[in-house]
Amino acid sequence: MKIDQNIVNSIQSKQINPTKTTQNSSVDFKDIMMDALNEVGDTEKIAQAIDEKLAVGDVDNLHELRIEAMKADITLNMAVEVRNKVVDAYNEIMRLQF
């Protein structure tokens, strides 16, 4: 199975160096969430492009289609679960009495 170098570079670029973040800059939660949502959108676009190729009959490897569809499904499910946890945390904070 061939691994796309763009995916490897994307994963490596998302790794956070703890010494860098504590000394020079901070990582915002908003930025992390926006990057994750953009990644979900990107995987959805890739899966949609492969689906279009399948409809036209231009797909050589059906396994690649299935893998990309599963990646898109997993990232979307993960985004929904993270959203649910954030909403639950917000609701719990709102229930706190000061």
PDB file as gemmi writes it, atoms N, CA and C in Angstrom:
CRYST1    1.000    1.000    1.000  90.00  90.00  90.00 P 1                      
ATOM      1  N   MET A   1       0.848  -1.174   0.000  1.00  0.00           N  
ATOM      2  CA  MET A   1       0.000   0.000   0.000  1.00  0.00           C  
ATOM      3  C   MET A   1       0.894   1.238   0.000  1.00  0.00           C  
ATOM      4  N   LYS A   2       0.587   2.169  -0.847  1.00  0.00           N  
ATOM      5  CA  LYS A   2       1.356   3.394  -0.977  1.00  0.00           C  
ATOM      6  C   LYS A   2       0.823   4.452  -0.016  1.00  0.00           C  
ATOM      7  N   ILE A   3       1.725   5.080   0.719  1.00  0.00           N  
ATOM      8  CA  ILE A   3       1.343   6.133   1.661  1.00  0.00           C  
ATOM      9  C   ILE A   3       1.617   7.471   1.005  1.00  0.00           C  
ATOM     10  N   ASP A   4       0.624   8.321   0.974  1.00  0.00           N  
ATOM     11  CA  ASP A   4       0.750   9.636   0.365  1.00  0.00           C  
ATOM     12  C   ASP A   4       1.646  10.512   1.238  1.00  0.00           C  
ATOM     13  N   GLN A   5       2.670  11.093   0.644  1.00  0.00           N  
ATOM     14  CA  GLN A   5       3.626  11.913   1.393  1.00  0.00           C  
ATOM     15  C   GLN A   5       2.961  13.165   1.945  1.00  0.00           C  
ATOM     16  N   ASN A   6       1.932  13.689   1.276  1.00  0.00           N  
ATOM     17  CA  ASN A   6       1.221  14.869   1.789  1.00  0.00           C  
ATOM     18  C   ASN A   6       0.548  14.580   3.125  1.00  0.00           C  
ATOM     19  N   ILE A   7       0.017  13.366   3.268  1.00  0.00           N  
ATOM     20  CA  ILE A   7      -0.618  12.989   4.533  1.00  0.00           C  
ATOM     21  C   ILE A   7       0.423  12.904   5.640  1.00  0.00           C  
ATOM     22  N   VAL A   8       1.576  12.313   5.338  1.00  0.00           N  
ATOM     23  CA  VAL A   8       2.649  12.210   6.331  1.00  0.00           C  
ATOM     24  C   VAL A   8       3.113  13.598   6.758  1.00  0.00           C  
ATOM     25  N   ASN A   9       3.295  14.495   5.789  1.00  0.00           N  
ATOM     26  CA  ASN A   9       3.721  15.861   6.114  1.00  0.00           C  
ATOM     27  C   ASN A   9       2.671  16.586   6.938  1.00  0.00           C  
ATOM     28  N   SER A  10       1.396  16.351   6.631  1.00  0.00           N  
ATOM     29  CA  SER A  10       0.319  16.976   7.385  1.00  0.00           C  
ATOM     30  C   SER A  10       0.315  16.511   8.833  1.00  0.00           C  
ATOM     31  N   ILE A  11       0.507  15.213   9.040  1.00  0.00           N  
ATOM     32  CA  ILE A  11       0.534  14.669  10.392  1.00  0.00           C  
ATOM     33  C   ILE A  11       1.734  15.203  11.162  1.00  0.00           C  
ATOM     34  N   GLN A  12       2.890  15.241  10.509  1.00  0.00           N  
ATOM     35  CA  GLN A  12       4.094  15.716  11.181  1.00  0.00           C  
ATOM     36  C   GLN A  12       4.002  17.192  11.524  1.00  0.00           C  
ATOM     37  N   SER A  13       3.335  17.981  10.676  1.00  0.00           N  
ATOM     38  CA  SER A  13       3.224  19.409  10.948  1.00  0.00           C  
ATOM     39  C   SER A  13       2.281  19.708  12.107  1.00  0.00           C  
ATOM     40  N   LYS A  14       1.376  18.782  12.431  1.00  0.00           N  
ATOM     41  CA  LYS A  14       0.411  18.994  13.510  1.00  0.00           C  
ATOM     42  C   LYS A  14       0.960  18.612  14.878  1.00  0.00           C  
ATOM     43  N   GLN A  15       2.120  17.979  14.919  1.00  0.00           N  
ATOM     44  CA  GLN A  15       2.685  17.599  16.209  1.00  0.00           C  
ATOM     45  C   GLN A  15       3.131  18.848  16.945  1.00  0.00           C  
ATOM     46  N   ILE A  16       2.844  18.886  18.227  1.00  0.00           N  
ATOM     47  CA  ILE A  16       3.157  20.057  19.049  1.00  0.00           C  
ATOM     48  C   ILE A  16       4.413  19.773  19.849  1.00  0.00           C  
ATOM     49  N   ASN A  17       5.340  20.694  19.787  1.00  0.00           N  
ATOM     50  CA  ASN A  17       6.578  20.593  20.545  1.00  0.00           C  
ATOM     51  C   ASN A  17       6.369  21.307  21.872  1.00  0.00           C  
ATOM     52  N   PRO A  18       6.348  20.568  23.010  1.00  0.00           N  
ATOM     53  CA  PRO A  18       6.027  21.207  24.292  1.00  0.00           C  
ATOM     54  C   PRO A  18       7.028  22.274  24.699  1.00  0.00           C  
ATOM     55  N   THR A  19       8.298  22.125  24.362  1.00  0.00           N  
ATOM     56  CA  THR A  19       9.275  23.135  24.746  1.00  0.00           C  
ATOM     57  C   THR A  19       9.054  24.422  23.970  1.00  0.00           C  
ATOM     58  N   LYS A  20       8.644  24.306  22.729  1.00  0.00           N  
ATOM     59  CA  LYS A  20       8.388  25.487  21.909  1.00  0.00           C  
ATOM     60  C   LYS A  20       7.165  26.251  22.413  1.00  0.00           C  
ATOM     61  N   THR A  21       6.123  25.544  22.788  1.00  0.00           N  
ATOM     62  CA  THR A  21       4.901  26.223  23.190  1.00  0.00           C  
ATOM     63  C   THR A  21       5.035  26.898  24.544  1.00  0.00           C  
ATOM     64  N   THR A  22       5.842  26.346  25.432  1.00  0.00           N  
ATOM     65  CA  THR A  22       5.954  26.958  26.754  1.00  0.00           C  
ATOM     66  C   THR A  22       6.937  28.112  26.755  1.00  0.00           C  
ATOM     67  N   GLN A  23       7.913  28.127  25.841  1.00  0.00           N  
ATOM     68  CA  GLN A  23       8.916  29.170  25.853  1.00  0.00           C  
ATOM     69  C   GLN A  23       8.535  30.372  24.995  1.00  0.00           C  
ATOM     70  N   ASN A  24       8.142  30.122  23.755  1.00  0.00           N  
ATOM     71  CA  ASN A  24       7.988  31.224  22.813  1.00  0.00           C  
ATOM     72  C   ASN A  24       6.544  31.619  22.541  1.00  0.00           C  
ATOM     73  N   SER A  25       5.672  30.676  22.432  1.00  0.00           N  
ATOM     74  CA  SER A  25       4.309  30.996  22.043  1.00  0.00           C  
ATOM     75  C   SER A  25       3.337  30.041  22.721  1.00  0.00           C  
ATOM     76  N   SER A  26       2.071  30.316  22.537  1.00  0.00           N  
ATOM     77  CA  SER A  26       1.059  29.426  23.081  1.00  0.00           C  
ATOM     78  C   SER A  26       0.174  28.936  21.942  1.00  0.00           C  
ATOM     79  N   VAL A  27      -0.413  27.793  22.148  1.00  0.00           N  
ATOM     80  CA  VAL A  27      -1.319  27.225  21.164  1.00  0.00           C  
ATOM     81  C   VAL A  27      -2.741  27.495  21.643  1.00  0.00           C  
ATOM     82  N   ASP A  28      -3.508  28.180  20.824  1.00  0.00           N  
ATOM     83  CA  ASP A  28      -4.883  28.500  21.188  1.00  0.00           C  
ATOM     84  C   ASP A  28      -5.801  27.320  20.898  1.00  0.00           C  
ATOM     85  N   PHE A  29      -6.757  27.122  21.765  1.00  0.00           N  
ATOM     86  CA  PHE A  29      -7.751  26.071  21.570  1.00  0.00           C  
ATOM     87  C   PHE A  29      -8.524  26.317  20.278  1.00  0.00           C  
ATOM     88  N   LYS A  30      -8.816  27.575  20.010  1.00  0.00           N  
ATOM     89  CA  LYS A  30      -9.543  27.935  18.793  1.00  0.00           C  
ATOM     90  C   LYS A  30      -8.773  27.495  17.548  1.00  0.00           C  
ATOM     91  N   ASP A  31      -7.458  27.721  17.546  1.00  0.00           N  
ATOM     92  CA  ASP A  31      -6.643  27.338  16.392  1.00  0.00           C  
ATOM     93  C   ASP A  31      -6.612  25.831  16.204  1.00  0.00           C  
ATOM     94  N   ILE A  32      -6.528  25.099  17.300  1.00  0.00           N  
ATOM     95  CA  ILE A  32      -6.520  23.638  17.218  1.00  0.00           C  
ATOM     96  C   ILE A  32      -7.852  23.147  16.662  1.00  0.00           C  
ATOM     97  N   MET A  33      -8.942  23.716  17.144  1.00  0.00           N  
ATOM     98  CA  MET A  33     -10.260  23.304  16.667  1.00  0.00           C  
ATOM     99  C   MET A  33     -10.475  23.675  15.200  1.00  0.00           C  
ATOM    100  N   MET A  34     -10.027  24.843  14.801  1.00  0.00           N  
ATOM    101  CA  MET A  34     -10.172  25.250  13.401  1.00  0.00           C  
ATOM    102  C   MET A  34      -9.361  24.351  12.478  1.00  0.00           C  
ATOM    103  N   ASP A  35      -8.149  23.996  12.904  1.00  0.00           N  
ATOM    104  CA  ASP A  35      -7.329  23.076  12.110  1.00  0.00           C  
ATOM    105  C   ASP A  35      -8.005  21.719  11.985  1.00  0.00           C  
ATOM    106  N   ALA A  36      -8.575  21.244  13.076  1.00  0.00           N  
ATOM    107  CA  ALA A  36      -9.252  19.945  13.047  1.00  0.00           C  
ATOM    108  C   ALA A  36     -10.471  19.987  12.138  1.00  0.00           C  
ATOM    109  N   LEU A  37     -11.244  21.062  12.204  1.00  0.00           N  
ATOM    110  CA  LEU A  37     -12.421  21.184  11.346  1.00  0.00           C  
ATOM    111  C   LEU A  37     -12.025  21.329   9.878  1.00  0.00           C  
ATOM    112  N   ASN A  38     -10.945  22.036   9.613  1.00  0.00           N  
ATOM    113  CA  ASN A  38     -10.462  22.136   8.239  1.00  0.00           C  
ATOM    114  C   ASN A  38     -10.023  20.779   7.722  1.00  0.00           C  
ATOM    115  N   GLU A  39      -9.403  19.984   8.585  1.00  0.00           N  
ATOM    116  CA  GLU A  39      -8.985  18.641   8.192  1.00  0.00           C  
ATOM    117  C   GLU A  39     -10.203  17.755   7.897  1.00  0.00           C  
ATOM    118  N   VAL A  40     -11.258  17.902   8.679  1.00  0.00           N  
ATOM    119  CA  VAL A  40     -12.494  17.157   8.413  1.00  0.00           C  
ATOM    120  C   VAL A  40     -13.036  17.547   7.044  1.00  0.00           C  
ATOM    121  N   GLY A  41     -13.055  18.829   6.769  1.00  0.00           N  
ATOM    122  CA  GLY A  41     -13.527  19.298   5.467  1.00  0.00           C  
ATOM    123  C   GLY A  41     -12.669  18.777   4.323  1.00  0.00           C  
ATOM    124  N   ASP A  42     -11.357  18.748   4.541  1.00  0.00           N  
ATOM    125  CA  ASP A  42     -10.455  18.247   3.501  1.00  0.00           C  
ATOM    126  C   ASP A  42     -10.685  16.773   3.216  1.00  0.00           C  
ATOM    127  N   THR A  43     -10.869  15.970   4.260  1.00  0.00           N  
ATOM    128  CA  THR A  43     -11.098  14.545   4.032  1.00  0.00           C  
ATOM    129  C   THR A  43     -12.444  14.318   3.355  1.00  0.00           C  
ATOM    130  N   GLU A  44     -13.430  15.135   3.692  1.00  0.00           N  
ATOM    131  CA  GLU A  44     -14.729  15.027   3.021  1.00  0.00           C  
ATOM    132  C   GLU A  44     -14.594  15.365   1.537  1.00  0.00           C  
ATOM    133  N   LYS A  45     -13.799  16.392   1.223  1.00  0.00           N  
ATOM    134  CA  LYS A  45     -13.597  16.778  -0.180  1.00  0.00           C  
ATOM    135  C   LYS A  45     -12.868  15.677  -0.948  1.00  0.00           C  
ATOM    136  N   ILE A  46     -11.873  15.058  -0.320  1.00  0.00           N  
ATOM    137  CA  ILE A  46     -11.141  13.974  -0.969  1.00  0.00           C  
ATOM    138  C   ILE A  46     -12.069  12.803  -1.247  1.00  0.00           C  
ATOM    139  N   ALA A  47     -12.881  12.434  -0.260  1.00  0.00           N  
ATOM    140  CA  ALA A  47     -13.821  11.329  -0.435  1.00  0.00           C  
ATOM    141  C   ALA A  47     -14.842  11.665  -1.518  1.00  0.00           C  
ATOM    142  N   GLN A  48     -15.292  12.895  -1.564  1.00  0.00           N  
ATOM    143  CA  GLN A  48     -16.259  13.297  -2.576  1.00  0.00           C  
ATOM    144  C   GLN A  48     -15.637  13.257  -3.971  1.00  0.00           C  
ATOM    145  N   ALA A  49     -14.383  13.676  -4.089  1.00  0.00           N  
ATOM    146  CA  ALA A  49     -13.698  13.632  -5.391  1.00  0.00           C  
ATOM    147  C   ALA A  49     -13.531  12.194  -5.865  1.00  0.00           C  
ATOM    148  N   ILE A  50     -13.205  11.297  -4.952  1.00  0.00           N  
ATOM    149  CA  ILE A  50     -13.051   9.896  -5.323  1.00  0.00           C  
ATOM    150  C   ILE A  50     -14.400   9.295  -5.693  1.00  0.00           C  
ATOM    151  N   ASP A  51     -15.469   9.696  -4.999  1.00  0.00           N  
ATOM    152  CA  ASP A  51     -16.813   9.235  -5.356  1.00  0.00           C  
ATOM    153  C   ASP A  51     -17.185   9.679  -6.772  1.00  0.00           C  
ATOM    154  N   GLU A  52     -16.817  10.917  -7.104  1.00  0.00           N  
ATOM    155  CA  GLU A  52     -17.090  11.411  -8.451  1.00  0.00           C  
ATOM    156  C   GLU A  52     -16.320  10.610  -9.491  1.00  0.00           C  
ATOM    157  N   LYS A  53     -15.066  10.281  -9.178  1.00  0.00           N  
ATOM    158  CA  LYS A  53     -14.276   9.453 -10.092  1.00  0.00           C  
ATOM    159  C   LYS A  53     -14.915   8.083 -10.268  1.00  0.00           C  
ATOM    160  N   LEU A  54     -15.459   7.531  -9.176  1.00  0.00           N  
ATOM    161  CA  LEU A  54     -16.123   6.237  -9.265  1.00  0.00           C  
ATOM    162  C   LEU A  54     -17.360   6.319 -10.156  1.00  0.00           C  
ATOM    163  N   ALA A  55     -18.127   7.403 -10.023  1.00  0.00           N  
ATOM    164  CA  ALA A  55     -19.327   7.570 -10.833  1.00  0.00           C  
ATOM    165  C   ALA A  55     -18.987   7.667 -12.320  1.00  0.00           C  
ATOM    166  N   VAL A  56     -17.864   8.275 -12.621  1.00  0.00           N  
ATOM    167  CA  VAL A  56     -17.436   8.416 -14.004  1.00  0.00           C  
ATOM    168  C   VAL A  56     -16.778   7.128 -14.502  1.00  0.00           C  
ATOM    169  N   GLY A  57     -16.308   6.295 -13.572  1.00  0.00           N  
ATOM    170  CA  GLY A  57     -15.623   5.055 -13.950  1.00  0.00           C  
ATOM    171  C   GLY A  57     -14.131   5.237 -14.087  1.00  0.00           C  
ATOM    172  N   ASP A  58     -13.593   6.246 -13.419  1.00  0.00           N  
ATOM    173  CA  ASP A  58     -12.180   6.574 -13.542  1.00  0.00           C  
ATOM    174  C   ASP A  58     -11.355   6.082 -12.354  1.00  0.00           C  
ATOM    175  N   VAL A  59     -11.910   5.225 -11.494  1.00  0.00           N  
ATOM    176  CA  VAL A  59     -11.195   4.722 -10.322  1.00  0.00           C  
ATOM    177  C   VAL A  59     -10.547   3.389 -10.668  1.00  0.00           C  
ATOM    178  N   ASP A  60      -9.233   3.314 -10.420  1.00  0.00           N  
ATOM    179  CA  ASP A  60      -8.508   2.082 -10.677  1.00  0.00           C  
ATOM    180  C   ASP A  60      -8.524   1.161  -9.461  1.00  0.00           C  
ATOM    181  N   ASN A  61      -8.551   1.745  -8.281  1.00  0.00           N  
ATOM    182  CA  ASN A  61      -8.402   0.968  -7.064  1.00  0.00           C  
ATOM    183  C   ASN A  61      -9.612   1.208  -6.155  1.00  0.00           C  
ATOM    184  N   LEU A  62     -10.468   0.233  -6.047  1.00  0.00           N  
ATOM    185  CA  LEU A  62     -11.652   0.368  -5.194  1.00  0.00           C  
ATOM    186  C   LEU A  62     -11.296   0.385  -3.713  1.00  0.00           C  
ATOM    187  N   HIS A  63     -10.161  -0.229  -3.383  1.00  0.00           N  
ATOM    188  CA  HIS A  63      -9.722  -0.221  -1.980  1.00  0.00           C  
ATOM    189  C   HIS A  63      -9.415   1.199  -1.525  1.00  0.00           C  
ATOM    190  N   GLU A  64      -8.817   1.981  -2.410  1.00  0.00           N  
ATOM    191  CA  GLU A  64      -8.513   3.374  -2.073  1.00  0.00           C  
ATOM    192  C   GLU A  64      -9.801   4.147  -1.820  1.00  0.00           C  
ATOM    193  N   LEU A  65     -10.801   3.886  -2.626  1.00  0.00           N  
ATOM    194  CA  LEU A  65     -12.098   4.538  -2.437  1.00  0.00           C  
ATOM    195  C   LEU A  65     -12.674   4.216  -1.070  1.00  0.00           C  
ATOM    196  N   ARG A  66     -12.656   2.957  -0.705  1.00  0.00           N  
ATOM    197  CA  ARG A  66     -13.205   2.526   0.584  1.00  0.00           C  
ATOM    198  C   ARG A  66     -12.405   3.112   1.743  1.00  0.00           C  
ATOM    199  N   ILE A  67     -11.092   3.137   1.617  1.00  0.00           N  
ATOM    200  CA  ILE A  67     -10.245   3.687   2.677  1.00  0.00           C  
ATOM    201  C   ILE A  67     -10.523   5.169   2.868  1.00  0.00           C  
ATOM    202  N   GLU A  68     -10.604   5.912   1.781  1.00  0.00           N  
ATOM    203  CA  GLU A  68     -10.873   7.352   1.888  1.00  0.00           C  
ATOM    204  C   GLU A  68     -12.262   7.618   2.455  1.00  0.00           C  
ATOM    205  N   ALA A  69     -13.231   6.788   2.078  1.00  0.00           N  
ATOM    206  CA  ALA A  69     -14.582   6.948   2.626  1.00  0.00           C  
ATOM    207  C   ALA A  69     -14.580   6.680   4.129  1.00  0.00           C  
ATOM    208  N   MET A  70     -13.845   5.677   4.560  1.00  0.00           N  
ATOM    209  CA  MET A  70     -13.764   5.378   5.998  1.00  0.00           C  
ATOM    210  C   MET A  70     -13.037   6.489   6.751  1.00  0.00           C  
ATOM    211  N   LYS A  71     -11.974   7.047   6.157  1.00  0.00           N  
ATOM    212  CA  LYS A  71     -11.276   8.163   6.793  1.00  0.00           C  
ATOM    213  C   LYS A  71     -12.229   9.337   6.992  1.00  0.00           C  
ATOM    214  N   ALA A  72     -13.004   9.648   5.948  1.00  0.00           N  
ATOM    215  CA  ALA A  72     -13.952  10.756   6.045  1.00  0.00           C  
ATOM    216  C   ALA A  72     -15.003  10.480   7.115  1.00  0.00           C  
ATOM    217  N   ASP A  73     -15.484   9.251   7.179  1.00  0.00           N  
ATOM    218  CA  ASP A  73     -16.488   8.881   8.174  1.00  0.00           C  
ATOM    219  C   ASP A  73     -15.923   8.974   9.584  1.00  0.00           C  
ATOM    220  N   ILE A  74     -14.712   8.493   9.775  1.00  0.00           N  
ATOM    221  CA  ILE A  74     -14.083   8.526  11.100  1.00  0.00           C  
ATOM    222  C   ILE A  74     -13.827   9.954  11.551  1.00  0.00           C  
ATOM    223  N   THR A  75     -13.301  10.791  10.656  1.00  0.00           N  
ATOM    224  CA  THR A  75     -13.021  12.173  11.059  1.00  0.00           C  
ATOM    225  C   THR A  75     -14.305  12.932  11.354  1.00  0.00           C  
ATOM    226  N   LEU A  76     -15.354  12.679  10.582  1.00  0.00           N  
ATOM    227  CA  LEU A  76     -16.628  13.347  10.853  1.00  0.00           C  
ATOM    228  C   LEU A  76     -17.210  12.883  12.184  1.00  0.00           C  
ATOM    229  N   ASN A  77     -17.169  11.583  12.450  1.00  0.00           N  
ATOM    230  CA  ASN A  77     -17.673  11.071  13.730  1.00  0.00           C  
ATOM    231  C   ASN A  77     -16.873  11.625  14.895  1.00  0.00           C  
ATOM    232  N   MET A  78     -15.567  11.748  14.724  1.00  0.00           N  
ATOM    233  CA  MET A  78     -14.733  12.290  15.790  1.00  0.00           C  
ATOM    234  C   MET A  78     -15.072  13.759  16.039  1.00  0.00           C  
ATOM    235  N   ALA A  79     -15.289  14.515  14.973  1.00  0.00           N  
ATOM    236  CA  ALA A  79     -15.656  15.926  15.127  1.00  0.00           C  
ATOM    237  C   ALA A  79     -16.990  16.062  15.859  1.00  0.00           C  
ATOM    238  N   VAL A  80     -17.936  15.207  15.540  1.00  0.00           N  
ATOM    239  CA  VAL A  80     -19.244  15.244  16.219  1.00  0.00           C  
ATOM    240  C   VAL A  80     -19.081  14.903  17.695  1.00  0.00           C  
ATOM    241  N   GLU A  81     -18.275  13.895  17.999  1.00  0.00           N  
ATOM    242  CA  GLU A  81     -18.060  13.517  19.396  1.00  0.00           C  
ATOM    243  C   GLU A  81     -17.356  14.625  20.180  1.00  0.00           C  
ATOM    244  N   VAL A  82     -16.378  15.278  19.564  1.00  0.00           N  
ATOM    245  CA  VAL A  82     -15.692  16.391  20.238  1.00  0.00           C  
ATOM    246  C   VAL A  82     -16.682  17.523  20.487  1.00  0.00           C  
ATOM    247  N   ARG A  83     -17.516  17.810  19.494  1.00  0.00           N  
ATOM    248  CA  ARG A  83     -18.533  18.845  19.677  1.00  0.00           C  
ATOM    249  C   ARG A  83     -19.464  18.496  20.831  1.00  0.00           C  
ATOM    250  N   ASN A  84     -19.878  17.232  20.888  1.00  0.00           N  
ATOM    251  CA  ASN A  84     -20.762  16.808  21.974  1.00  0.00           C  
ATOM    252  C   ASN A  84     -20.096  16.969  23.334  1.00  0.00           C  
ATOM    253  N   LYS A  85     -18.826  16.628  23.425  1.00  0.00           N  
ATOM    254  CA  LYS A  85     -18.103  16.774  24.698  1.00  0.00           C  
ATOM    255  C   LYS A  85     -17.961  18.240  25.084  1.00  0.00           C  
ATOM    256  N   VAL A  86     -17.710  19.104  24.108  1.00  0.00           N  
ATOM    257  CA  VAL A  86     -17.590  20.535  24.397  1.00  0.00           C  
ATOM    258  C   VAL A  86     -18.933  21.085  24.874  1.00  0.00           C  
ATOM    259  N   VAL A  87     -20.012  20.683  24.242  1.00  0.00           N  
ATOM    260  CA  VAL A  87     -21.339  21.137  24.666  1.00  0.00           C  
ATOM    261  C   VAL A  87     -21.652  20.617  26.064  1.00  0.00           C  
ATOM    262  N   ASP A  88     -21.325  19.363  26.341  1.00  0.00           N  
ATOM    263  CA  ASP A  88     -21.543  18.811  27.682  1.00  0.00           C  
ATOM    264  C   ASP A  88     -20.737  19.575  28.727  1.00  0.00           C  
ATOM    265  N   ALA A  89     -19.484  19.892  28.399  1.00  0.00           N  
ATOM    266  CA  ALA A  89     -18.646  20.644  29.339  1.00  0.00           C  
ATOM    267  C   ALA A  89     -19.216  22.038  29.572  1.00  0.00           C  
ATOM    268  N   TYR A  90     -19.679  22.678  28.520  1.00  0.00           N  
ATOM    269  CA  TYR A  90     -20.288  24.002  28.646  1.00  0.00           C  
ATOM    270  C   TYR A  90     -21.536  23.939  29.537  1.00  0.00           C  
ATOM    271  N   ASN A  91     -22.370  22.949  29.290  1.00  0.00           N  
ATOM    272  CA  ASN A  91     -23.582  22.805  30.109  1.00  0.00           C  
ATOM    273  C   ASN A  91     -23.238  22.536  31.562  1.00  0.00           C  
ATOM    274  N   GLU A  92     -22.200  21.743  31.801  1.00  0.00           N  
ATOM    275  CA  GLU A  92     -21.782  21.476  33.176  1.00  0.00           C  
ATOM    276  C   GLU A  92     -21.270  22.747  33.856  1.00  0.00           C  
ATOM    277  N   ILE A  93     -20.539  23.557  33.123  1.00  0.00           N  
ATOM    278  CA  ILE A  93     -20.044  24.814  33.687  1.00  0.00           C  
ATOM    279  C   ILE A  93     -21.212  25.752  33.998  1.00  0.00           C  
ATOM    280  N   MET A  94     -22.205  25.760  33.116  1.00  0.00           N  
ATOM    281  CA  MET A  94     -23.358  26.636  33.339  1.00  0.00           C  
ATOM    282  C   MET A  94     -24.183  26.187  34.546  1.00  0.00           C  
ATOM    283  N   ARG A  95     -24.115  24.916  34.907  1.00  0.00           N  
ATOM    284  CA  ARG A  95     -24.854  24.426  36.061  1.00  0.00           C  
ATOM    285  C   ARG A  95     -24.146  24.710  37.378  1.00  0.00           C  
ATOM    286  N   LEU A  96     -22.873  25.088  37.316  1.00  0.00           N  
ATOM    287  CA  LEU A  96     -22.131  25.372  38.552  1.00  0.00           C  
ATOM    288  C   LEU A  96     -22.724  26.603  39.235  1.00  0.00           C  
ATOM    289  N   GLN A  97     -22.768  26.523  40.544  1.00  0.00           N  
ATOM    290  CA  GLN A  97     -23.271  27.655  41.323  1.00  0.00           C  
ATOM    291  C   GLN A  97     -22.075  28.281  42.038  1.00  0.00           C  
ATOM    292  N   PHE A  98     -22.014  29.583  41.930  1.00  0.00           N  
ATOM    293  CA  PHE A  98     -20.894  30.301  42.557  1.00  0.00           C  
ATOM    294  C   PHE A  98     -21.319  30.954  43.819  1.00  0.00           C  
TER     295      PHE A  98                                                      
END                                                                             
